[in-house]
Amino acid sequence: MAGPDGEALERPPRLIVVSGVFLGQELELGTEPVIIGRANEATLSLQHPSVSRSHCRVWREGERFFIEDLGSTNKTYLNGQAVMRAELSDSDQIGVGNHALKFFRGASAESRYHQELIDLAVHDGLTGFYNRRHFRMLLDEHVGRARTGTSLSVLIVDLDHFKQINDHFGHLVGDQVIASVSQLIRDLAGVNCQLGRLGGEEFAVAMANGSPVQAREFAESIRARVAQHRFDVHGEAQQISASVGIANWDDSMHTSADLLRLADDRLYQAKAKGRNRVEFE
């Protein structure tokens, strides 16, 4: 991150996940020790079978940082070597299960380089949502937890008659509409929502730890907000609507593809019934 004069802005010490399902997840390091592990209550929760519930901890002593393995099954690695306890240096790489993390003391050139690479690999450039590939990876992780009883809903949101926007006003305006709709969705989304762009004018939301009723209410709020919004196109107010299909995980499903397929089927039903509506059964 750089300031107006081009110089790097100072950033606090932090850990960034640079490989694995949780690529891009970041944790700032303060004065309190942090626990990295699979458990929900871990400071940095990496919910993957290769990670122990309490895998390792990182803490600060003055200006120095240390890492300690907490008896993990697959050990904790520092720059490729298994460690029980060690001091961290800037740009050190930490291995936790099948995830790699980097430790950065501040806004170094290497930290900015890694952040830029992560952004390209994980996020859609237009909306800032997760791209299709990374969203599917995160959804697979959610499904793994849903098999143990955690609730999970998926919403697929598609803009109605979007081709008319592109044909009449051009793709630049179409991109502006997509970016505006993505911001509307982001404003409504809660902390348990993962947002993805599946492609074109189609978005997806993975909603964990919420009831089917909450998923329907969230979908309806998206539909209503989009329908009410006025898009400024060459000085004129334009409107668009969205259709939403919802699927909730149940024991008859096997993979995330089953969940997405059902949500997509219900999106098709919403389109067939006149658009600008939510279908969930």
C-alpha positions as CSV (number, residue, x, y, z in Angstrom):
1,M,0.0,0.0,0.0
2,A,1.4,3.4,-1.0
3,G,0.7,7.0,0.0
4,P,0.3,9.9,-2.4
5,D,4.0,10.4,-2.6
6,G,4.5,6.8,-3.7
7,E,6.1,5.7,-0.4
8,A,4.9,2.6,1.4
9,L,2.4,3.2,4.2
10,E,3.3,1.5,7.4
11,R,1.3,-1.5,8.3
12,P,1.2,-3.5,11.5
13,P,2.9,-7.0,11.7
14,R,0.7,-9.6,10.3
15,L,0.3,-13.2,9.0
16,I,-1.1,-13.8,5.5
17,V,-2.2,-17.2,4.2
18,V,-0.3,-17.6,0.8
19,S,-1.4,-21.1,-0.2
20,G,-4.2,-23.5,0.6
21,V,-8.0,-23.2,0.7
22,F,-7.9,-20.0,2.8
23,L,-5.5,-18.2,0.5
24,G,-5.6,-14.5,1.2
25,Q,-6.8,-14.7,4.8
26,E,-4.9,-12.1,6.9
27,L,-4.4,-11.6,10.6
28,E,-2.8,-8.5,12.2
29,L,-0.6,-9.3,15.2
30,G,-1.0,-7.1,18.3
31,T,0.1,-7.6,21.9
32,E,-2.1,-10.7,22.6
33,P,-0.9,-14.2,21.6
34,V,-2.8,-15.7,18.7
35,I,-3.7,-19.4,18.2
36,I,-3.7,-20.9,14.7
37,G,-5.8,-24.1,14.4
38,R,-8.8,-25.9,13.0
39,A,-11.1,-25.0,16.0
40,N,-13.8,-22.3,15.5
41,E,-12.4,-20.5,18.6
42,A,-8.9,-20.3,17.2
43,T,-7.7,-16.7,16.5
44,L,-6.9,-17.7,12.9
45,S,-9.2,-20.6,12.1
46,L,-8.1,-22.8,9.2
47,Q,-10.8,-25.5,9.2
48,H,-9.0,-28.2,7.2
49,P,-8.3,-31.9,8.3
50,S,-4.5,-31.3,7.9
51,V,-4.6,-28.7,10.7
52,S,-4.9,-29.6,14.4
53,R,-7.6,-28.0,16.5
54,S,-4.9,-25.9,18.3
55,H,-1.9,-26.2,15.9
56,C,0.5,-23.4,17.0
57,R,0.6,-20.0,18.6
58,V,2.4,-16.8,17.7
59,W,3.1,-14.1,20.3
60,R,5.1,-10.9,20.8
61,E,7.8,-10.0,23.3
62,G,8.7,-6.4,22.8
63,E,9.7,-6.0,19.1
64,R,10.3,-9.7,18.7
65,F,7.8,-12.4,17.5
66,F,7.9,-16.1,18.3
67,I,6.1,-19.2,17.1
68,E,5.5,-22.4,19.1
69,D,4.0,-25.8,18.0
70,L,1.2,-26.9,20.3
71,G,1.6,-30.6,19.9
72,S,0.0,-30.7,16.4
73,T,-0.3,-33.9,14.5
74,N,1.4,-32.7,11.3
75,K,3.9,-30.4,13.0
76,T,4.6,-26.7,12.5
77,Y,7.2,-25.7,9.9
78,L,9.3,-22.6,9.6
79,N,10.9,-22.1,6.2
80,G,10.6,-25.8,5.5
81,Q,12.0,-27.1,8.9
82,A,9.9,-28.6,11.6
83,V,10.1,-26.4,14.8
84,M,8.8,-26.6,18.3
85,R,9.7,-23.0,19.2
86,A,11.4,-20.3,17.1
87,E,11.8,-16.6,16.6
88,L,10.2,-15.1,13.5
89,S,11.9,-12.9,11.0
90,D,10.4,-10.7,8.3
91,S,9.1,-12.7,5.3
92,D,9.4,-16.1,7.1
93,Q,7.1,-18.8,5.8
94,I,5.1,-20.9,8.2
95,G,3.7,-24.3,7.3
96,V,0.5,-25.3,9.1
97,G,-1.0,-28.5,7.6
98,N,-1.3,-28.0,3.9
99,H,-1.4,-24.2,4.3
100,A,1.5,-21.8,4.0
101,L,1.5,-18.5,5.8
102,K,4.0,-15.6,5.6
103,F,5.0,-13.4,8.5
104,F,5.5,-9.7,7.6
105,R,6.7,-7.0,10.1
106,G,5.4,-4.1,7.9
107,A,4.8,-2.9,4.4
108,S,7.8,-4.5,2.7
109,A,8.1,-4.8,-1.1
110,E,7.7,-8.6,-0.7
111,S,4.5,-8.2,1.3
112,R,3.0,-6.0,-1.3
113,Y,4.1,-8.4,-4.0
114,H,2.4,-11.3,-2.2
115,Q,-0.8,-9.3,-1.6
116,E,-1.0,-8.4,-5.3
117,L,-0.6,-12.0,-6.3
118,I,-3.2,-13.2,-3.8
119,D,-5.7,-10.5,-5.0
120,L,-5.2,-11.7,-8.6
121,A,-5.6,-15.4,-7.7
122,V,-8.6,-15.0,-5.4
123,H,-10.7,-12.0,-6.3
124,D,-12.7,-10.9,-9.3
125,G,-11.2,-7.6,-10.5
126,L,-14.5,-5.9,-11.2
127,T,-16.5,-6.7,-8.1
128,G,-13.9,-7.6,-5.5
129,F,-15.9,-10.8,-4.8
130,Y,-14.2,-14.2,-4.8
131,N,-13.7,-15.5,-8.3
132,R,-15.5,-18.6,-9.4
133,R,-12.6,-20.9,-8.7
134,H,-11.9,-19.7,-5.2
135,F,-15.6,-19.5,-4.3
136,R,-15.9,-23.2,-5.2
137,M,-13.0,-24.0,-3.0
138,L,-14.5,-22.2,-0.1
139,L,-17.9,-23.8,-0.7
140,D,-16.3,-27.2,-0.6
141,E,-14.9,-26.3,2.9
142,H,-18.4,-25.2,4.0
143,V,-19.9,-28.4,2.7
144,G,-17.3,-30.4,4.8
145,R,-18.6,-28.6,7.9
146,A,-22.3,-29.0,6.8
147,R,-21.8,-32.8,6.8
148,T,-21.3,-32.5,10.6
149,G,-24.4,-30.5,11.2
150,T,-23.6,-26.9,10.4
151,S,-26.3,-25.2,8.3
152,L,-25.4,-24.0,4.8
153,S,-27.4,-22.2,2.2
154,V,-26.3,-21.0,-1.3
155,L,-28.0,-18.2,-3.2
156,I,-27.4,-17.6,-6.9
157,V,-28.3,-14.1,-8.0
158,D,-28.7,-13.3,-11.7
159,L,-29.6,-9.9,-13.2
160,D,-32.7,-10.0,-15.4
161,H,-32.4,-9.0,-19.1
162,F,-28.9,-7.9,-18.6
163,K,-28.0,-8.4,-22.3
164,Q,-30.2,-5.4,-23.1
165,I,-28.0,-3.2,-21.0
166,N,-24.9,-4.3,-22.8
167,D,-26.6,-4.1,-26.2
168,H,-28.2,-0.7,-25.7
169,F,-25.5,1.1,-23.6
170,G,-22.3,-0.9,-24.2
171,H,-20.2,-3.2,-22.1
172,L,-18.6,-0.3,-20.1
173,V,-22.0,0.7,-18.7
174,G,-22.7,-3.0,-18.2
175,D,-19.6,-3.3,-16.0
176,Q,-20.7,-0.3,-14.0
177,V,-24.0,-1.9,-13.3
178,I,-22.4,-5.1,-12.2
179,A,-20.0,-3.2,-9.9
180,S,-22.9,-1.3,-8.4
181,V,-25.0,-4.4,-7.8
182,S,-22.1,-6.1,-6.2
183,Q,-21.8,-3.2,-3.8
184,L,-25.5,-3.5,-3.0
185,I,-25.0,-7.2,-2.1
186,R,-21.9,-6.5,-0.1
187,D,-23.8,-3.8,2.0
188,L,-26.4,-6.4,2.9
189,A,-24.2,-9.4,3.5
190,G,-23.5,-10.5,7.1
191,V,-20.2,-11.8,8.5
192,N,-21.2,-15.4,7.7
193,C,-21.6,-14.7,4.0
194,Q,-19.0,-15.6,1.3
195,L,-19.5,-13.6,-1.9
196,G,-18.6,-14.9,-5.3
197,R,-18.9,-13.9,-8.9
198,L,-19.7,-17.0,-11.0
199,G,-19.3,-15.1,-14.3
200,G,-21.0,-12.3,-16.3
201,E,-24.0,-10.9,-14.3
202,E,-24.3,-14.0,-12.0
203,F,-23.3,-13.9,-8.4
204,A,-23.3,-16.5,-5.6
205,V,-23.5,-16.3,-1.8
206,A,-22.6,-19.0,0.6
207,M,-24.4,-18.4,3.9
208,A,-23.2,-20.5,6.8
209,N,-24.7,-20.8,10.3
210,G,-28.1,-19.3,9.2
211,S,-31.5,-20.8,8.9
212,P,-33.4,-21.3,5.6
213,V,-35.7,-18.5,6.7
214,Q,-32.8,-16.2,7.1
215,A,-31.5,-17.2,3.7
216,R,-34.9,-16.4,2.1
217,E,-35.0,-13.0,4.0
218,F,-31.5,-12.2,2.8
219,A,-32.4,-13.2,-0.8
220,E,-35.5,-11.1,-0.7
221,S,-33.6,-8.1,0.6
222,I,-31.1,-8.4,-2.3
223,R,-34.0,-8.6,-4.8
224,A,-35.8,-5.6,-3.4
225,R,-32.7,-3.5,-3.1
226,V,-31.7,-4.1,-6.7
227,A,-35.2,-3.4,-8.0
228,Q,-35.4,-0.1,-6.1
229,H,-32.0,1.1,-7.1
230,R,-31.6,3.7,-9.8
231,F,-28.5,3.4,-12.0
232,D,-27.1,6.6,-13.5
233,V,-26.5,5.9,-17.2
234,H,-25.4,8.9,-19.2
235,G,-27.3,11.2,-16.8
236,E,-30.5,9.2,-16.9
237,A,-31.9,6.9,-14.2
238,Q,-32.2,3.3,-15.3
239,Q,-33.5,0.3,-13.4
240,I,-32.8,-3.4,-13.5
241,S,-34.1,-6.4,-11.5
242,A,-32.6,-9.6,-10.2
243,S,-33.8,-13.2,-9.8
244,V,-32.5,-15.4,-7.0
245,G,-32.5,-19.2,-6.5
246,I,-31.8,-20.7,-3.0
247,A,-30.6,-24.2,-2.0
248,N,-30.1,-25.5,1.5
249,W,-27.8,-28.3,2.3
250,D,-29.4,-31.6,3.3
251,D,-28.4,-35.2,3.9
252,S,-29.4,-36.3,0.4
253,M,-26.5,-34.2,-1.1
254,H,-23.0,-35.4,-1.6
255,T,-20.9,-32.5,-2.9
256,S,-21.0,-28.7,-3.4
257,A,-22.0,-29.4,-7.0
258,D,-25.3,-30.8,-5.8
259,L,-26.0,-27.6,-3.8
260,L,-25.1,-25.3,-6.7
261,R,-27.1,-27.4,-9.1
262,L,-30.2,-27.1,-7.0
263,A,-29.8,-23.3,-6.5
264,D,-29.3,-23.0,-10.3
265,D,-32.5,-25.0,-10.9
266,R,-34.4,-22.7,-8.6
267,L,-32.9,-19.6,-10.3
268,Y,-34.3,-21.0,-13.6
269,Q,-37.7,-21.4,-12.0
270,A,-37.6,-17.7,-10.8
271,K,-36.8,-16.7,-14.4
272,A,-39.5,-18.9,-15.8
273,K,-42.1,-17.4,-13.4
274,G,-41.6,-13.9,-14.5
275,R,-38.2,-12.8,-13.1
276,N,-37.6,-10.3,-10.2
277,R,-38.4,-13.0,-7.7
278,V,-36.9,-15.5,-5.2
279,E,-37.4,-19.3,-5.5
280,F,-36.5,-21.6,-2.7
281,E,-38.8,-24.7,-3.1
